[in-house]
Amino acid sequence: MPLSPLSLVSSLRRYGAAFGLALALTGCASLSSPPVPEAGPLVVRHYHDNIALAGRMSIRYTQNDQEQALHGSFTWDQDASHIVMHLLSPLGQTLATIDIRPGIAVLQQSGKAPLSATDINLLTEQALGWPLPISGLRDWLQGFGRTTAGQAFIAQPSTEVRNYDSADGWKLSYGEWQDDGANTAQNHPKRLDLSRQTRQAGPVAIRIVIDKWQLPAAAGKS
């Protein structure tokens, strides 16, 4: 999902990926509500429709039988029916903007005409060379999700690593929390590791570190 300010597609082809994107997005651009767990969690954590996040991403993948490593940063803004994700180079240059609304996803790259599709998985796969699971990240960034068995989970604040297998084939690992694993409902994930075997890029590993959280009272969604 080092870098140059060239267009994302050109950068990906030239450097193996213009950004630390590599997630498998399932389904189309429409956004779904977070799953409701079958059993109550140890701590009652609440999902937020409106959040604004900023952080860093790194990715490892294989290209031409060679392992590639890339680093960058991102911003993420969402409300109940809209997601905007900006992908940035290590120097802070905007490489791409992904805008998702019900029924349509638009990928805007620097110096390129915007690309749009109803299926964000196909859109990112064609443009980036691997799938990007934004629909999954909508829940996973907050520690919510659904397992391969279809059972909903809510990750719990902990000093121990918590692992989950998502319904769409990603392995999720919550290694750090914003408040050092404090067992409180207000705590949020800080680090999320994802891995999956992909058709486009072989084994892909993504690390997402969330440096900044803004919740509804503070988030100024544009």
SVG drawing of the C-alpha trace seen along z (x, -y; Angstrom):
<svg xmlns="http://www.w3.org/2000/svg" viewBox="-23 -20 40 41">
<polyline fill="none" stroke="black" stroke-width="0.4" points="0.0,0.0 13.3,-4.7 10.3,-6.7 10.2,-9.6 7.5,-12.2 6.9,-10.6 3.5,-9.1 2.6,-6.1 2.4,-3.7 5.7,-4.7 7.3,-4.7 5.9,-1.2 7.2,0.2 10.5,-1.6 11.2,-1.0 9.0,2.0 6.3,-0.2 5.8,-3.9 4.6,-3.3 4.1,-0.9 0.8,0.4 0.2,4.0 -3.0,5.1 -5.6,7.3 -8.9,5.4 -12.0,7.6 -15.2,6.7 -16.2,3.4 -15.9,-0.2 -19.0,-0.2 -18.3,-0.5 -19.8,1.9 -20.4,1.5 -18.0,3.1 -18.8,6.6 -20.5,7.1 -18.8,9.8 -20.7,12.9 -19.3,12.6 -18.6,9.6 -14.9,8.4 -12.9,8.2 -13.0,4.4 -15.9,2.7 -14.1,0.9 -16.2,-1.2 -15.9,-1.6 -15.8,-5.1 -17.3,-5.9 -15.4,-9.2 -11.7,-9.2 -8.6,-10.9 -5.3,-9.0 -1.7,-9.7 1.3,-7.3 3.9,-5.3 3.9,-2.3 6.6,0.1 6.3,3.0 8.3,6.1 7.4,8.0 9.0,9.9 9.7,8.6 11.7,10.6 12.7,13.1 14.2,10.2 12.9,9.0 12.0,5.3 11.6,3.0 9.8,-0.3 8.9,-3.0 6.5,-5.9 3.7,-7.6 0.0,-8.0 -3.0,-9.9 -6.5,-8.3 -9.8,-10.2 -13.1,-8.4 -16.7,-8.9 -19.7,-6.5 -19.7,-6.4 -16.4,-8.0 -12.7,-7.2 -9.8,-9.3 -6.3,-8.0 -3.2,-10.0 0.1,-8.1 3.2,-10.1 6.9,-9.6 9.4,-9.8 9.9,-13.5 6.2,-14.1 5.3,-14.4 1.8,-13.2 2.2,-10.2 -1.4,-9.2 -4.9,-9.9 -7.5,-7.2 -11.1,-8.4 -13.8,-5.8 -17.5,-6.4 -20.4,-4.0 -20.2,-2.5 -17.1,-4.2 -13.4,-4.4 -11.0,-7.0 -7.2,-6.7 -5.5,-10.0 -1.8,-9.9 0.5,-12.9 0.6,-14.0 -1.9,-11.4 -5.6,-11.3 -7.6,-9.8 -8.6,-6.2 -12.0,-5.0 -13.8,-1.7 -16.6,-0.2 -14.2,2.5 -11.3,1.0 -9.6,4.3 -9.3,4.4 -8.4,0.7 -5.5,0.9 -4.4,4.2 -4.2,2.7 -2.6,-0.5 -0.3,0.7 0.5,4.3 -1.0,5.8 -4.3,5.4 -4.8,2.9 -7.4,3.8 -8.9,0.5 -12.3,2.0 -10.5,4.3 -8.4,1.5 -11.5,-0.5 -12.1,2.0 -8.6,3.3 -7.1,-0.1 -9.4,-0.2 -8.9,3.4 -12.1,4.8 -12.6,7.5 -13.9,10.9 -12.0,14.2 -11.8,16.9 -14.6,18.7 -16.8,15.6 -16.6,14.8 -16.3,11.2 -13.4,10.1 -12.4,7.0 -8.7,6.9 -7.9,6.2 -5.3,3.8 -2.4,5.9 1.4,6.0 1.3,9.3 1.0,9.7 -2.5,10.7 -2.9,12.5 -5.9,13.0 -6.6,14.6 -9.0,12.3 -11.9,13.5 -10.2,12.4 -6.9,14.2 -4.7,11.7 -2.8,12.5 -3.2,9.6 -0.9,9.0 -1.5,6.2 1.9,5.6 1.5,2.2 -1.2,0.0 -1.3,-3.8 -1.2,-3.6 1.4,-0.8 -1.2,1.9 -3.3,0.2 -6.4,2.2 -8.9,-0.6 -11.8,-1.1 -10.2,-4.3 -7.0,-2.6 -6.4,-2.2 -3.9,-0.1 -0.6,-1.7 1.1,1.0 -0.6,3.4 1.3,6.0 -0.3,7.7 1.0,10.6 -0.3,12.6 0.8,14.7 -0.3,12.7 -0.5,13.6 1.1,10.3 4.0,9.9 4.5,13.2 4.7,13.0 3.8,9.5 4.3,8.1 3.0,4.7 3.7,2.8 1.5,-0.1 2.4,-2.4 -0.3,-5.0 1.3,-8.1 -1.8,-10.3 -5.4,-9.6 -8.2,-12.1 -11.6,-11.1 -14.9,-12.8 -14.7,-15.7 -11.3,-16.7 -11.4,-15.4 -12.0,-18.0 -13.1,-15.8 -13.0,-17.6"/>
</svg>
